[in-house]
Amino acid sequence: MNRVIAVVGAPGTGKSTLTDRLCAIEGNPAPPASATGIRVAEFTYLGDNWTAIDCPGSIEFLQDSVDALLVADAAVICVPPDPEAAVLSAPYLRVLEQAGTPSYVFVNKIDDAQGRVRDIVAALQDYANHTMVLRQVPMRDGENVVGAIDLVSERAWKYRDGEPSALVQIPEDLRDREAEARSELLESLSDYDDWLLEEIIEDHEPAQGPLYSICARVLQENRVMPVLIGAAERANGLNRLMKALRHETPGPEALRDRLAESAGADAPILAAGFHGEHRKHVGRTVFLRAFSGDLKPSATLAGGHLGSFVSAATGKALEGEALQPGAVVGAVKSDHLETGKLYTQDANLPGPDWLKGMRGEYERLLLPASEKDEVKLSSTLAKVAADDRSIEVGQDPESGAMRVACPGPLRLRVLREQLQEVFGLATEEAPVPPVYREAITKPVDVHYRHRKQTGGAGQFADVRMTVKPNPRGEGFSFEEVVKGGAVPRNYIPAVENGARDAMAKGPLGFPVVDVHVILTDGQHHSVDSSDMAFRIAGRMGVQQALADASPVLLQPIFLVKFYIPSIFTGGLVPIVSSLKGQVLGYDRDETAKGWDVFRALLPGSALDDLAGQLRSVTQGVGRFSAEFDHYQELYGKEAERITEERAQELARA
């Protein structure tokens, strides 16, 4: 059996160092770390096989942490040893709770603690619904942490750099603190165990054996988050962490059953695919975890035949024997496998709802450096986005260029590097311009006659129309009140089509919205009139009317929802004001403890700068979503500037 842990946390918390040191306990090599992608490491501990998925810390790669939880039996979240920095861990605590993954909190770099451990735990608790139970308290020599006391075994361990900690006596000056912390631990655990509650009520000292069993059960049932301390760089506290993982982490069958229940699967879940990569000269590799011991090359999975397997840690080809249950491998030449899915023998089943990506707030146009690569860029982006739920791609309706939405500029830079290095596609990026529109402000009556005679049958159409504003948001509408057959019924649709044609570009150079056209009268010729003639007359007549109807520029207004820790809510008001927006209010985020949902209306021109400003005011942990709400009139110098720029753009076209 192979068990899997996901190592997650904010940047600078020592996740990669922890992964390296866990591998080194028994001399297992660790692959090179990556700042912008997952790293899979394999190691052994006391005869057990383990896989650690080291996830990048940047909030722009949070989806990688979410994906890893699909196949993780447990997670270890590394947190900084400073209560003031607890908010940096809030996004990771949020996804751990949404995924329901049994999790340990590892207070790393404890040798550089900036506060009391109990204060760190209290600060973290502000962002977690799960009860955090402190399993160790530090031993100090002055201000320096030199060891830890285990609150279950009541043993003290003194740290030694690069070596296992030494068992020592609990210092006399720490016995009261140890007793206090142990009492708090037992009280927290008694909420989930009647036997322990009775032992406490009767003032009995609970035996260690049952106490360890309770610790294992409440973790496996995902009731609490145990908190351990250490310093990965010095290899301090790692054996205690691994022993807790070894004795308490559930096996792969528990995860398999949980995933099967979430998917409502009738057939057995044989594996889950959590990550996909495209590599030069290799093609697509799907990282999966096997829940069955029957998977081997050429076996049927998800309705297709598996290709070959490679080590998820080293990329080296694996032999053809069946996979060990719980193993994490890369599958090549298995393009029928979809990532973020559960695999039965015959189908790709949807993964849990919490796995779905959050729409990226950072949008850019992506252009090929060479025009001949336009089609290739479109198809390649679709391939990449299929394996990365943090990226959305599509064609921009205004420019026709490829539009990419992702979590931020770093993620986009990594995407562009991937396109260049793996697919040979050089790209350029550009901002997504706001989608301006124009509307009219007064009704106009117009008469337009289209006549053309070039020998033989000519063209003739005469129309009289009233063109007036529609209420904002109602779009284009058309009616006719022609009497006496002045315009034959079969030509009226052509007039409407011509009027619609005129909406494509108004006097200010932008598409026109919210216009009502009434065809009131006209004339026709029995020989020279045609659909084309009346369509031209409808278009030219409406264009003439639009110019006389006092057109105004409209800017798009978006409903923006900010998802932020509550301590940052007040800082959003000046940002919204500076961006000429309107604050609507905020509510508590019911999906995550310690978070708010702040709502505002903002012009589309503000969205380009919003991600950077939000990162600044929330220390990088806030995010937002934007949804078009309505159009609003724009006046003054800004409207003049936009109109002039549009005229210059059209002149160059």
N, C-alpha and C positions, 0 to 999 in steps of 0.2 A: 504493500500500500504506500502510496505517495501522497503527502499532504502539501497544501499550497497556502502560502501567506502573501497578502498584498501589503507592501510597505508604502505608506502614503504620508503626506504632510506638506507643509508650506516650504518654500525655498529656504535653504540654509539651516534646516533642522537636522541634517545629518542622515538622511534616508539611505543614500548610496554608501556612506561610510558604514552604517549599521549592516547593510547587506553584505558588504565586503568582509566585515569582521565576523559575521555569522558563518560565512563560508570558511573563514580561516580557522575557526575553532578546531576543526579536525583536518585542516590542511587542504580543503577543497579550493581550487582556483575559481576566481570570480571573473566573468567577462568584463570588458571595459564599460564604465558607466556612460550614460547618455543624458544630457540636460534637456533634450527635446523629444524623448521617446521612451517607451518602456524598455526595461532590461530584465531578462529572465536569467536567474542564477539557480544552480542546482548544488545541493550539499547534503551531507549526512550528519546526523547527530545521534550518538549512542545507538547506532544500528538502524535508525529510521531514515527514510528518504524524504527530503524536503525540496520544494521549489519556492523561491522567493521572486515575486514580481515587483521590481523596483520601479516606482512610478515617478515621472517628472513632477517637480514641485510647482512650476509656474502655473498660475491659475488659468492661463490660456490652454493648458494641457490637462485640465481637470477631467475631461472625458476619458483620458487614458486610465485614470484612477477608477472611474466608474466602470469602465470595461473590465478592468482586472478583477473587480468584485464579483463579476459573473462566475468566475471559476475559483474564487478564493474560499477556503474553509474558514479562514480567519484573517483579520487585518491587524497590522500594527501601525498606529498613527504616531509619528514622531512629532513631538511638540517642543517648543523652546522653553528653557528654564526660567521664564520671566512672566509673571502674571500680567504685565502690561502688554505682552505680545500674544495673549490668548486668542484675541480676535483673528489672528492670522490662521488659526486652525479651524475657524468656524465653518468655512465651505467644506472642509474634509469631514468634519463631524456630521455635517448635514447629509452628505452623500452616504456615509456609513450607516446612518440611521434609516435613510430611505431604502437602502439596499437590504437592511436587516442582517448584515454580516457581523458575526461575533467579533468583537474588537478589543484590543489592548491599547492603552495609552502608554507610550514610552517617553518619559521626560528625559530627553537626551541632553548631553553636554552639562550634566549635573555638576561637574567640576567648576563650571562657570555660572552657577545659579545666581540670579538677580533678585531672589526673594525666597520666602518660605515655600516649601512644597505644598503645604496645605492651602496657601493662597493661590498657587498655580492651579491646583485642582478646583478650588472655588471659582476662579475666573473661567476655567474651561466649562464648568458646570452650567454657566450662564447660557451656553450654546448647545447643550445636550439634554435630551429628555431622559436618556438612560442615567441611572445613578452611577456616578464614578466612585469606585471603592479603592482607597489607597491601600496597597498591599505591602508597601515598604516605607520606612521613614529613614532619612539620611543620618549618618553619623558625621559630626563635624569636628575639625580641629581648628578652633577659632572660626574664621569665616569660610574655611575650605571644607568641602564635602570629601570625606576620606573613606566612606563605606556606607553600608545600608543594613538596616535591621528588618528581617522578614517578620511580618506581623502574624502569619499563620503558624510558622514553626518556632517563632520567637528565638531565632538565631541571628547573630550579628556577623557580618562579613566585611572585612577590611579590603579595600581595593589595592591591587598591585598592577602597575602599568604593564600591559601586554601579557599578563598572566592571570590565571584564575584567582579569584579573591580568596583570602585566608579567613578561616573560621576563628572568631575571637569572642571573648566575653562581652556581653552588653555592658557598655559603660554605666557606672552607677548614676551619673548625672542625667542619663537618658531613660532610665527605667520608668519614671513617671510619664514622660512623653510617649514612650512605647506602649505603656498600659492604656493611656488615653486614646491613642490612635487605634490600638487593637479593639478596644471597647466600641469605638465608632465603626470599625470594620464589621464586628460581629453583629452590631445592631442593624447595620445595612443589610447584611446577609439574612438576618432573621426575618426580614420582610418576605422572604421567598422560601422559608423552611420552618415548618411548625415545630420540628424537634429542636432546632436551635433556639427558637423563641422560648420554648419551655425550659431549656437549659439556662438561658439568661434569667428568666423569671425566677427560677429556683436557685439562682446564684451558684450554678455549677460551672466548672471549667470544662468547656467542650473538648472532647478528644480530638487530636489532630487528624486522624484518619477520616472520620466523618466530615470534618471541616474541609479537608481537601476535596472530598467528594462533592460537597456543596458548592465549592468554588468552581469545580469543573461543570457541574450541572447548570448553574446560573449563567455561566459563559455560553455553554452550548445552547441554552434556551434563549440566549440574547437578552438577558434581563439586566445585566450590569456591564460596565466598562472597567475592568481592573486597571489600576495605575501602577506602573513599575518605573524605576529610575535607573540611570546609568550614564556612562560616557563611552559611546561607541569608539571614538578615536583612540581611547586608552584601553579598549576591550573590557571596560568595567561594567558589571551588571548583566553581561550577556548570557552567562550560564543560567542565571536565575530566570531570565526571559525565556530562554530555550526550554528550560524544564517546565515552565508554566505552559508554553505552547505544546510541548510533548504530551503532557498529562491531561490537558484540558481542551485542546482543539479538537473539534469533531472530525470524523473521517469523511471521505468523499461521498459516501452513501447518504449522509445527512443532507449535503448540499444538493445531490441529485434529486432526492425526494422533495426538497423544498422548491427546486426549479420546476419539477414535473407538476407539482400542485399549482404553481403560479401560471403554468401554461395550459392547465387542464388537459394534459397529455393522456391519451389512451394507450399509446404504445410506449415501451421503455425508452427513456432518454439514454442514449449511448455516449453522447459527447456534447460539448458546448464550444462554440467558436467565439473568441473574445477579441481578436485583433487580426488585422490583415496588413501586409506590407508588400510593396512591389520592389523587387531588387533587380539591378541590372544583370543580365545574362542568366537570371534564375526565374524571373517572372513573379507571379503572385504566390505568396506564402500565407496560409491561414493558420494562425496559432489556435490550437484547440486543447481542451482537456478531456481525456478519456474517462468515462465512468464504467466502461465495460472492459473486460479482459479479452474480448474477441476482435478488437480492431487491429487490423494489419493491412499492409499495402494490398491493393486490389479488392479489399472487402467493400461491401455495399454500405454506404452511409449517406443519409439524406437523399436517397433516390439516385445516387450515382456511384461510380467506382472511385475509391481513393487512389491517389497517386502514391508517391513515396513519402517517407517521413524524414525530417531532419531534426537535430537537436535544437530546441528552442533557445538553449543557452549559447551554443557554439556555431550552429548552422551546419554542422557536419552530418553527413548522411547516416541514418540509422539502419541497422540490419533489418531483415524482413520478418522478425518474430513479432508476435502480438504484443501490444502495448500493456504495460502494467496498469492496473486500475488506479486512476488518479494522476497518471502521467500527463505532463504538458509537453506538446511537441509542435513542430511546424509541419503542415501538410502542403506539399507542392503538387502541381498538376492536379489540383482538386478544385477547379474554378466553379464547380456547382455549389460549393459550400459558401453560404452567406455568413458574414460575421455579425455578432450580436444576436445569434440564433442558437436554438437548442436542436440537436440532431437526433432524430429517430432513424431507424433503418431506411425509411422511405421518404422522409420529409425534413425540410427546414421549418422549425416551429418558431413563432415569435418569442423573443426574450421577454423578461419582466418589464413592466411599464417604466420602472425607475431607470432602466438602461437607455431609454430614448434620449437622444442628444438635446441639449438646450440650443435654440437657434443662436447662431453667432451674431454679436452686436456690431462687429466690425465688417463693413461692406466695402468692397472695391471692385472696379472693373479690371479684368485681367485680359491683356491683349497679347497676341503672339508677336514676337519680334519680326517674324516674317509672315507676310500675308498668306503664303502657301500652307501655313500650319494652322489655319483657322479651324478646319474640320478636325484635325488631329487634337488640337487643344480641347475642343468640346468633348470629344469621346474620352480623352485621357482624364479630364477633370471628373467626368461621370464615374470612371473606374475608381479614382482615388476617394471620392466622396462616398461611394458605396461601402467603403471599409472604415470611414471616419465619420462618426455621427456628430462631430463638432463642426463639420463643413457642409454647407449647402451651396449648390451651383445651379445656375440657370441663365437664360438669355435675358439681358436687359431689354425691356420692350421699347425703350426710347432710342438707344444707340445700336442695338443688335449685338453688342459685345457680350462676352461671358461675364457674368456677375457672380462674385464669390462672397459668401457670408461666413465668417469664422470668428473665433473668440478674440483675436487681437492681432497686432502687427507682427509679433514674433511668430505666431502660428502661420501667418501668411508668408513670411520670409522662409520658413521651413518648407512650406508647400512649394514655393517657387524654386527653391534649391532642389527639391525632389524632382520636380518637372524637368529641370535642367540635367541633373546627374543621372537619373534613371531613364527618362524618356527622351532626352536630347531636345527638350523644348525650352528655348529662351523666351522669357515673357517680360512684359512691362505692366505696371499697375497704374491706375488712375482713380481719382475719387469718383464716386457715383453722384452726378449732379442732381440737385433737387428737381422734381418733376413739376414745373410751373404750368399753369393753365391761364386762360383769359376768359372773361365773361363780358357781357354787355350790360349797360345800366339803364337804357331807356328803349321804348319801342320805336320802330321805324317802319314806314310804309315804303315799298320799293316797286318800281315797274322796270322790267328788263325784257328787251326784245332781242332774240338771237336770229340773225338772218345772214345767210351765206349763199351766193349764187355763182357757180363756176361753170355753167353749161350743163344741160341735162337737169336731172332732179337736184334741187338745192336743199337748204336746211332752213327751217322756220319754226320758231317757238316764241310765244309771247306769254309772260307770266306777270301777275300782280300778287304781291305777298305782303303780309305784315310779319315782321321779325321782332320778337320781344323777349325780355328776360324770363327765364323759368326760376322758380324758387331754388335756392342753393342746394345742390345735391340731387336734383331731379333729372339732370342730364338733358338729352335732346328729345324733343317731341314734335310731331307733325300732324296737322289736320288740314282738311280742305272743306271749303264752303262754296265751291263753284256752282253756279246755277246755269241752267240752260245749255249745258254741254259745251261751254266756251272752251274748256280744256277737256277733251274726251277722257273717259274713265281709264282707258288703257294707257294713257300717258301720265296719269297722276303719280304712279310709283316712280317713274323716271324723275319727276320733279323732286320727290322726296329723296331719292338717291343723290341727286345733285346737291340738295341742301345739306345732306350728310357729308358729302365730299368737301363742302366749304368749311366744315368743322375742323378739318385736319390742320389748318393753319390760319390763324386770325391776323388782324392788322398788326399786332405786336410780335408776331412770329411764333406764337405758341398755339397748341390745340385749344379749341373753344368748347366750353361746357355750358350746360344749363341755358339752352336756347329753345324757344318755341316758335315754330314757323307755321303760318296759316296761309294757305293758297286761297286767294279770294276771287281771282278772275284771270282771264287770259284770252288768247286767240290761237287758232291753229289754221293750217293750210292742208287741204285735202291731199295734195301731192307731196309737198316739201316737208311736212312735219314728220317727226320720227322720235323714237325713244331717246336717241342720242341728242337730238336738238333740244328736247325738253330737259334732259339731264344737264346739258351745258347751261341752259337758261336758268335752271334752278340754282346751279352752283354760282354762276356769275352774279345773279341777283342777290343771293344771300351774302356773298362776299362784299358787294357794294353796300348792303344794309349794315353789315357788321362794322364797317369803317365809320358809318354815320351814327352808330348807336353808343358812342362814348365807352369804348372798351376799357377794361381795367385788368391789371395783372392779379392773378391769384397764386398764393403760395400754399403748399401742402402743410397741414397741421397734423401732427402725430400724437396719439395717446401713448405716453411713455410710462412704463412701470419699472421702477427701480427696486431691486431686491438687495437689501443691505442690512448689515447688523444694526441694531437699534441705536447704538452709540453714535452712528454717523448720520442719522436722519436729519438732524438740524443743519448739517453742513450742506445739504442739497438745496436749501432755499436760495442762498445767494447764487448758486450755479444756475438754477432755473431762471432767476431774475436776470442774470448777466446775459443769458441766451435768448432774452425776450420771450420767455415762456410764461405759463400760468400754472401756479401750484393748485392742485385739486384736493390734496390731503394725503393722509397715510393711514394704514391699518396694520395691526399685527399680522405677520405672516403665519397662517395657521399650519403651514407645512413644516416649519422649522423654528425651534425655540431660539429666542433672542434676535429674531430678524423682523424687519418691517417691509411692507410693500408701499412704496411712495409713488404717488401718481401725479403726473403733470402733463400739460399740453405744450408741445414745443414745435417750432417751425422746422421743416425738413432740412433747412440750411444749417441747423444747429447740431444735427446728428453726427456729422463728420468729426467734430471736436469733442463730442460727449464722452466717448469711451475713455479718452485720456484724462479728462477732468474728473470723471467718476473714479478712475483708478487712483488718482492723486488724493481725493478726499476720503477714500475708504481703504487706503493702504493696499489697494490691489485686490480686495476681496469682493467688491460689489459688482453687480451686473445689471443690465437692463434689457427690456424688450420694447420694441416700438411697432405700433400698428397705425396705419393711416386712419385718420378720423374725419377730417373735412378739409375743404379749401377755404381760405380767408383772403380778403382783398389786401393788397400790398400797395402802399403809396410812397411818395416822397423820393428822396435821392436813391434809396436802395432799389426801388422799382425802376427808376430811370437807368441806373447802372445795369441792371439785369436786362432790360429791353435793348440797350445799346450793345451789350455783349452778344445778345441773340442776333441782332441785325448784322453784326460783323461776322458771326459764325455762319449765318446763311449766305452772306456775300462770298465767303471763302469756299463754300460748298460747290 
